[in-house]
Structures are given as C-alpha cells and as structure tokens.
Amino acid sequence: MNQHIGFIGGGNMAQAIITGLLKSGRVASDILVSDPNPESRKAIRALGVTAFNHHEPVMAQADFIILAVKPQMMDAVLTAIAPSLHKSQIIISIAAGITIRGIRRWLNEPNNTVVRVMPNTPALIGEGMSALASDTTLDDETQIAVQRIFESCGQALWVPSEDAIDTVTAVSGSGPAYFFLMIENLINTGIRLGLSPDVAHKLVVQTAKGAAQMVEFSDVGPDVLRQRVTSPGGTTEAALAVFHEGDFADLIDRALIAARDRAGELSKDAP
Ligand SMILES: NC(=O)c1ccc[n+]([C@@H]2O[C@H](COP(=O)([O-])OP(=O)(O)OC[C@H]3O[C@@H](n4cnc5c(N)ncnc54)[C@H](OP(=O)(O)O)[C@@H]3O)[C@@H](O)[C@H]2O)c1
C-alpha cells in the first residue's frame, strides 16, 4: 500500500513540495492537507489534492506528517495534533528555528521519529536545497523515503546532527539572498556603465547560471575554474584585485557567521 504524506499547513512551501511530489509520480490521493486558510485550500485543490480545514483526517491517514506552518504557529499546531498522533507516524518540520527538542516537548512524545528540514526558496521552482537532520537513527527505508520527499523539489541531503542546521541556515537557507544581492549589484553597475536594463539582466543571469553549472559539472573546484579565467594582466584579474582589496573572503566569513549566530539565537528563543 502507498504511504500517505500529510501536510499541516498548505501555504507556499507545502504547495512547492506537493507540486514536486506530483511531478515525481506520486498520486494525488496519497497526499492530504489541512489548512484553515480558504485561499491555501483552494490552491491545494487546484493541484488535485484533498484539503481539509481541520487536521483530523490528515492525522488519521498520514504516515509522514509535514509541519509546514509559520514558526510562530508551531506551538498551537503541535498541541492540537498531539492527541491524535500515532506512534508510527514520522513528524517532519520545515519551520525555521524550531528545534526537535521543542517539537517533542509540544507533542509530549519522546518516541516518534522527528526530522527537521531546512529547505530554501528555490524549492518554489523545483530547484531547492534541503538539509535534513534527526535526533535518532532512522532505518534506511525511512531515511530514503524522507529524503525523496524533498528531492522532489530540488536536492536533499542529510547532515549528521541538528547542530549543523544553524550553519546550513546561514549557507543555503539564507544563501539565495546573497546571490540575489550579487546579481542585483552586477545588473545595476552594468546599467550604470551604459548597458540597457534588459541586456544587463540577461548578461548577469546567464553568467550566474553558467558559472554555477560549471562548478556543478566540472571535475575541478571553483578556485581552479577562477584561476583558469584569470589571465595575468587581464580584465578578470583587474576586477578580482578590487574584490581582494575589499577583503571579499573576510566579508563572506563575517556574513555567514552573523547568519549562523542569529539562527542560533532564534532557535534558543523557541522552546
Ligand atoms: N518560504 C520559504 O522559502 C521557506 C524556506 C525555509 C523554511 N520555510 C518554512 O516553511 C514554513 C512554511 O512557510 P510558507 O512560506 O509555506 O508559509 P505560508 O505560505 O504562510 O503557509 C503556511 C500556511 O499554514 C496555514 N496555517 C496557519 N495556522 C494553521 C493551522 N493551525 N493548521 C494548519 N495550517 C495553518 C496558514 O494559513 P494563514 O495564512 O491563514 O495563517 C498558511 O496557509 C515556515 O515555518 C517557514 O519557516 C519556508
């Protein structure tokens, strides 16, 4: 029998994951959603998936329960679903900053498998990067099943423990914004130097895509790729010298440490 995937919360992230699940061949009848927001339910139904305005049918049928509500709703949601939780159900939270310890405390349940996932925004277009962690050892079958759910909207990998999640948040959770900033500034400067907005946009976006794909598919690292396009005395070298003068590497270090530390503070504020 097919395993059922239940979502508590049917907003943007749930819709992105469901879209991926359906594209990867899951049947709509294996997916159930609960969301009190009529707009979210309408969007879920438009995908062909059943949406309820209460959690009971989801809790009664789902093998995997994905908590896809805003972090500030987690307390209320977990307290509400706790009485209908079965021992075999696997709880998966995608809420930023909510720890597994907090989830267990709110559920008042020490035994269920709980997985914490940090996805990122490109999941909305099927190009997400999700990192998964648990406080218990999952059997291979469960580990693969959970990973497959998130691979349906991009790539997914396990990190050894939840301790890594703050760093994951700094690298890939917040990461799209760093690339947006770089792209935004490259476009703006291109325009300031005389290019039309359309041309600057196209040049920068395709260059970013091409560079990312070269890193992905090359058998050498980004440092070697950079050296290969940097001829002595050439244009790239002139630009990179300016980045080095501004201590680009140190700036990245400090930015990621700030994000990691902030993620830690936000998690501490949660129970
Ligand atoms: N978006 C991202 O890129 C991203 C990245 C990483 C992690 N996340 C995490 O993903 C989670 C969901 O984010 P999102 O962007 O999908 O949020 P969202 O679009 O606001 O979706 C959350 C949905 O849950 C509904 N909801 C509220 N109370 C509920 C309840 N008691 N039971 C069931 N559903 C309830 C909300 O309805 P109302 O609108 O009426 O409240 C809304 O439809 C968040 O915890 C966030 O931290 C998101």
The ligand as a Gaussian input file, in Angstrom:
#p B3LYP/6-31G(d) Opt

LIG

0 1
 N        9.198000      30.013000       2.085000
 C       10.454000      29.583000       2.175000
 O       11.291000      29.771000       1.303000
 C       10.916000      28.795000       3.372000
 C       12.246000      28.368000       3.458000
 C       12.632000      27.613000       4.555000
 C       11.710000      27.269000       5.536000
 N       10.411000      27.725000       5.422000
 C        9.464000      27.391000       6.477000
 O        8.317000      26.802000       5.912000
 C        7.192000      27.068000       6.756000
 C        6.011000      27.467000       5.897000
 O        6.368000      28.629000       5.167000
 P        5.435000      29.149000       3.985000
 O        6.234000      30.175000       3.269000
 O        4.861000      27.994000       3.226000
 O        4.265000      29.843000       4.851000
 P        2.763000      30.202000       4.401000
 O        2.721000      30.395000       2.914000
 O        2.300000      31.297000       5.298000
 O        1.945000      28.857000       4.716000
 C        1.549000      28.472000       5.995000
 C        0.080000      28.046000       5.900000
 O       -0.294000      27.454000       7.134000
 C       -1.607000      27.932000       7.455000
 N       -1.924000      27.724000       8.864000
 C       -1.982000      28.618000       9.878000
 N       -2.392000      28.012000      11.019000
 C       -2.589000      26.700000      10.720000
 C       -3.014000      25.572000      11.459000
 N       -3.305000      25.640000      12.755000
 N       -3.112000      24.369000      10.831000
 C       -2.815000      24.255000       9.533000
 N       -2.410000      25.305000       8.767000
 C       -2.275000      26.514000       9.356000
 C       -1.512000      29.374000       7.030000
 O       -2.775000      29.997000       6.993000
 P       -2.837000      31.607000       7.300000
 O       -2.169000      32.255000       6.141000
 O       -4.298000      31.886000       7.410000
 O       -2.093000      31.810000       8.600000
 C       -0.886000      29.218000       5.653000
 O       -1.829000      28.859000       4.663000
 C        7.632000      28.158000       7.746000
 O        7.752000      27.606000       9.032000
 C        8.975000      28.618000       7.248000
 O        9.864000      28.905000       8.311000
 C        9.992000      28.467000       4.376000

